[in-house]
Amino acid sequence: MELGIYTFADVQPYRLAGKAIHTHQRIRDLLEEVQLADQLGLDVFGVGEHHRADYAVSSPAVVLGAAASMTKHIKLSSAVTVLSSDDPVRVYQQFATLDQLSGGRAEIMAGRGSFIESFPLFGYDLKDYDRLFKEKLDLLLKINRGERISWSGGLRPALDNQGVYPRPYQEHLPIWLAVGGTPESAVRAATLRLPMALAIIGGMPERFVPFVDLYKQTASQFGNDSPKLGINTHVYIAETSQQAGDEYFPTYAAMMNKIGKERGWPPLSREQFDANRSAKGYLMVGSVQQVIDKILYEHELFNHTRFLAQMSVGTTDHKKIMKSMELFGTQVAPAVRKALGTKREVKTSESVL
């Protein structure tokens, strides 16, 4: 099983023009995190796309391009690319360029995204939410299959035998479909023969078993008996469980409560936070052994092929995130790999600047 990190690069908003020092520092910190993940021998690093003041990255491909010049082995992925409000041709060109920069380490994790700010920002109507994603995913996959494209849809101008360049260093870009838990999403990923990345950021993981089973059963019906499955969730590790909870709760709760207020959720209390850290809860916040046990528990549930840890939820101190990553890479990852009998697949970059 592949093990990695992803981040949305949360930042404290600073709205004065020309004074976005927090964003500057957060991106510097993010690049340090990618470098550390590579040095630790982790498999994947993902960067999310958002268009809000409380996140530092709206263009993952640019940040990952910088990361490509600082790393040698780790795969570099969006987490996610908000495909509904972007243009598939540009997305492909950006990640094909990243693939060339990194010597074949680029990936796209395509999804709808968890916020809607990008729709009015780029002139899209939310009433076309489902249609936009379906149509643009179709075009992206067709571009990935061949360089000259003839395609037509209802919401984007048609292409008539147009070439899309550059092509990637790899034969094809790996494209994952990021989903939130609707049956239609699982069926779509399976029928398109795409790897599926499932975010578990609430509730008990065991309740997602029927969803994962639907994906695997549908994939089998379409001739794919070994579909790739990723599980993404919130993780923070410290020397003790108490320390992990005490360090992570304030900033984690502040971010989740801010989003919750926008969406009508009740505030997250410390009691609820600790309950979600239980042996079968979704939050992997605790000691090294607790996180090892929970990753292995979820692997028993899902038999997934990739696990990505989102550590920097909220504005947790950078040094603490780096320490959590160090524990993940030096203690958790080796123990999980040993328990599952897996070895790290090393992809060496040949084209790093």
N, C-alpha and C positions, 0 to 999 in steps of 0.2 A: 504494500500500500504506500502510495506517495504521501508525504507529509509536507505541509507548507504553511505560509502565513499570508494573510491579506489584510488590507487596511483601507479605510475611507479617508485617512489623513485628517481627522477631526482637528479643528482649530478654533481658538477663541476669536470671534469676529472683531475686526478693527476697521471701521468703515471710513475713516478719513482718507481722502484721495492721496496717493503717494506715500501712505504711512502703514502699509500692510506688512509691518515687520513680523507679525506673528505668522503670516503665511510664508514669508521668506524662511523663517527659522523652522517651520514645520516641514517644509519641503527638504531642507537640509537634513533634518532629523530622519525623514522618511528614507532618504538615500543611504544614510548610515544603517538603517534597519535592513535595507535590501542587501547591503554589503555584508552585514553580520549574518543574515540568513544564508547567503552564499558560502561564507566561511564555515558556518556550522554544518554544512552538508545537507541542508534542507532542499527539497525538490522543486518547490514552486513559490513564487511571490506574486501576489495579485494586488492591483490598485484599482479602487472604485472610481466611478465618474459621478460627480454631483454638480449642481449649479446653484448652490446655496452659500451664504456667508460663513456657515459653520463647518465647511469642508474645504480643504485647500486645493483639491485636484478636480478640474473640469475636463482635462485632457490627459487621460492615462498614458496614451502612446508617447507623449512628449516626456513625461516623467520616466517612463520605462526605457525610453531611448537613452536618457542620462544614466539610468541604472545599468544599461547594457555595457556602457564603457567602463563600469566599475566592477563588473562581475564576470565570472568565467563559466559557471556550470548551471546555475539555477534557471529554471524556466520562468519567463516573464509574461504575466497575463493581466488582462483587464478583469475587474471584479465588481461591477460589470460594465460592459459597454451598453449604454441605453440606446439600443438600435432603433426603437420606434421614432425617435426624434433626431436621428443622425442619417447620413447618406451612406448606404452600403458600399458604394464605390470608394468614397473617401476613407471609410473605416478600413476597408481592405488594403488600400494603398498605404495607410499609416502603419498598419501592423505588418504588411509585407516589408516595408522599410525597416521597421523594428527587427524583423526576422533577419534581414541582411546585416544590420548593425550587430546583432547578437550572435550571428553564426548559427541560426536555426533554433532559437529558444523562445520565440514569440508564440503566444496563444491568444485567442479571443474568447471571453466568456460573455455571450450575448444574452441580454435580458430586457425586461420592460422597465426595470428600475423601481425603487421604492418611493420615489417622489415624482411630482408632476411639473416642476418648475421649467423643465426643458421644453415642454410642449408649446406654451405661449412664447417662450424665448426664441424659438426657431420657427414660429409661425404655423404650428400644427393644432388641429382641433381635437380636443379630448374625445369627442364623439366617435372619432376614427381610431380610438385606442387599440382595439383588437385587430382591425384591418391593417393598420400601419405596421404592426409587428409581424403579422403573418406575411405580408407582401415584401417587406424589407428583408426578412430572414430568407425568404425564397431567393431574392436577388443575391444576397451575400453568399449563399451556398452555391449558386450557379457560377458566380465569379470565381469561387474557390476551386471549382471543377475544371475551368478552362479559361484561357486568356482572352478569347474573342467571344463577345456576349451579344446575343439577340434576346431581348426580354421586353415584355410589356406588362404594365399593371395599371391600376386606376388612380394611384396617388403620387406617382412619380413619372417623369417623362420616360418614354420607351428608349431602349438601346437597340440599334440595328448594326450588328456585326462590329461592335466597338471593342477595341483592345483595352484592357485594364492593366496598367503597369505602375510600379515594378511588380514582378512576380517574387514570391518569397524564396528564401534560401532552401527551406524544406520543399518537398514536392507539393504539399498542401498545408495550409495553416490549420492547426488543431482548433476546432470551434466547439465550445461547450455551450449547452443551453442551460441558463440559470433559471430556476423555478422556485416558486414559493409554496406550492402544496396543492394546487388545483388539479384534479384528474386530467383535465384537458391538456395541461402542460406536460404531464408524464406521457400521455399518449402521443403528443406531438414530438417530443424528444425521441421516443422509441420508433415511431414510424419514419422519422427522418434519419434514423440510425446515428443520432448524435449522443455524445456523452452528456449526462445530466448532472448538474450541480444543485443540490438541495440545501437551502439555508434553513437551519433549525435554530431560531432565535426566540422561541417561546414554546411553552407547553412541554409535555413529556415526549421524549424521542420515540417511545414505543408506539405512539399513535400515528407515526408516519410509516409504519411497516406496511400497511395495506397500500399506501401510495407507491412505495418503492416496489412492492410486489407487482403492482399494475404496470409499472415501467418495465420491469424485467420480463414479465409474461408477454407484454405487447412486443417488446424487442425480439423475443424468441419467435413469435409468430411471423416476424418480418426477417427471419433468418439470422438474427444476431443473438447467439446464445451466451455471449460474454460481454454484455454492455458495460461501459465504464460509468461509474457512479461516484460522485464527490459529495461529501458532507461538509458544510461550512457552519461554524458556530463560534460563539464568544468564549474566549479562553484567557485566563490570567493565572500565572504560577508564581508562588513565593515559597520560602523555606517551610512555612507552616500554613495550615488552612486558615487560621485566625488572621495571620498577617496578610494573606491574599485577599480575604474578604474586607479587611479594614482599609487596605490600600486601594482596592478597586471600586468599592461601593460608591464613594462620593461622586467621582466623575462619571462612572457608569450610570448611576441613577439620575444625575443632572441631565445627561444627554437623553436618556430614555424618557424622562419625564417631560423634557422639552418637546420631543416628538409626540409623546402621548397627549400632551395638552392640545396640540394641533389636531389630533385625531380622535379626541374624546375618550382616551384611556384614563383610568384612575392612576394616581401617583404610585410609584414603586416604593414600598417600604423596605426597611432593612430585614424585617421578618420574611417578607415575600422573597427578597433577594437570597437570603440564606436557605429558604425552602427550595428554591430553584437550583441551589448548589447541592442538593441531596444526591445520593448515589445514582438515582435514575432520573434526575432533573436535567434540563438542557444546559445550564450554565456550568462550564468547566473552569471554575474558579476555586483553586485550592492548592494543596501541596503537590509535589511531583508525583507521588504514588496515587493520589486521588485522580489526577488528570490521566495518568496511564490507565488506571482501572476504568475510567469513563470512556476513553477512546476504545478500549478493548470491548467494553460492554456494548457500545454502539456498533462496533464491527460485528459482534454476534447478531445484532438485530438486522443489519443491512448488508453485511459482506461487501462494503464499498471498497473502491480502488484508490480513492484519494481523500485525504482529510486536510482541510484548511482552517487554521485558527485565526480568528479576528481578535487581536489583543487590544489595539488602541481604540477602544470605544470611549468617546469623551476625551477630555484633555488630560489624560493620565501622564504623569511626569515621564519624560523621554528616558531617563536613566532607569526608571523602574520597568518600563517596557523592554528595554534592552536586556535587563536582568531576567525578566520573564522569558524572553526569547532564548537567552543563553541556557536557561534550565530546560526549555522545550527541546533545544537542539542537542544538548550534551547528555541529558538524562532521559527525558520522555521519549524522544525519537528512537534512540538505540534500544530501549526496553520494548517499545511497540514493535519495532522491526524484528527483534529477536523472538518475541512471542508469536508473531505471525509468520516467521520464517521468510521474510522478504529482504531483498537487498536493494540498495539505492541504485537507480539507473542514472549513470553519469553521462551527461551530454556536454562535451567540451567545445567551447566556442572557438571558432577558427578565424573570426572576423571582427573581434572586439577592437575598437579604435584605441 
